[in-house]
Amino acid sequence: MHTLKIRKIGNSAGVVLTGEVLDALGVQIGDQLQLVPTERGFEVRPYDPEFADALDKARAIMRKRRKALRELAK
């Protein structure tokens, strides 16, 4: 397990990832990460543009078909 400290970066906040963590995630400086909510909290993942596109499309369908989805959930 790695403990991260939140640091002030300009008007924002950030964490510093060690080289070991970057290697484990398979990312390098300049790559994007996704912070994904899970049942247990949040998960940090490498950014996957195909997954992000699919998620955007799913959200659009859910907004458009909100009533139908609500009825199906009953």
C-alpha positions in Angstrom: 0.0 0.0 0.0 1.2 3.5 -0.8 0.3 6.5 1.4 -0.1 9.8 -0.5 0.1 13.3 0.9 -2.1 16.0 -0.6 -0.1 19.0 -1.5 -1.0 22.5 -2.6 -0.1 23.1 -6.3 -1.0 26.7 -7.2 -4.7 27.2 -6.5 -5.3 23.4 -6.7 -4.2 20.3 -4.8 -2.4 17.2 -6.0 -0.5 14.1 -5.0 2.9 13.0 -6.0 3.2 9.5 -7.4 6.5 7.6 -7.1 8.1 5.9 -10.1 7.1 2.6 -8.6 3.4 3.6 -8.7 3.7 5.0 -12.2 5.2 1.7 -13.4 2.5 -0.3 -11.6 -0.2 1.8 -13.4 1.6 1.6 -16.7 1.7 5.3 -17.1 4.3 8.0 -17.4 4.5 11.8 -16.8 2.1 13.5 -19.1 -0.4 10.6 -19.3 -4.0 11.0 -18.0 -5.6 9.1 -15.2 -9.2 8.4 -14.4 -10.6 8.7 -10.9 -13.5 6.1 -10.9 -16.0 5.9 -8.0 -16.5 2.4 -6.7 -18.5 0.9 -3.9 -15.4 1.0 -1.7 -14.3 4.6 -2.5 -12.4 5.6 -5.6 -10.0 3.8 -7.9 -7.2 5.4 -10.0 -6.9 3.9 -13.5 -5.0 4.9 -16.7 -7.2 6.9 -19.0 -8.8 4.8 -21.7 -10.4 6.9 -24.4 -12.5 4.0 -25.7 -14.0 3.4 -22.3 -14.6 7.2 -21.7 -16.4 7.4 -25.1 -18.6 4.3 -24.3 -19.4 5.8 -20.9 -20.4 9.2 -22.4 -22.7 7.4 -24.9 -24.2 5.3 -22.1 -24.9 8.4 -20.0 -26.6 10.1 -23.0 -28.9 7.1 -23.5 -29.7 7.0 -19.8 -30.6 10.7 -19.8 -32.7 10.3 -23.0 -34.5 7.1 -21.8 -34.8 8.1 -18.1 -38.6 7.3 -17.9 -38.2 3.9 -19.6 -35.3 2.9 -17.3 -37.2 4.0 -14.2 -40.1 1.8 -15.3 -37.8 -1.2 -16.0 -36.3 -0.8 -12.5 -39.7 -1.3 -10.8 
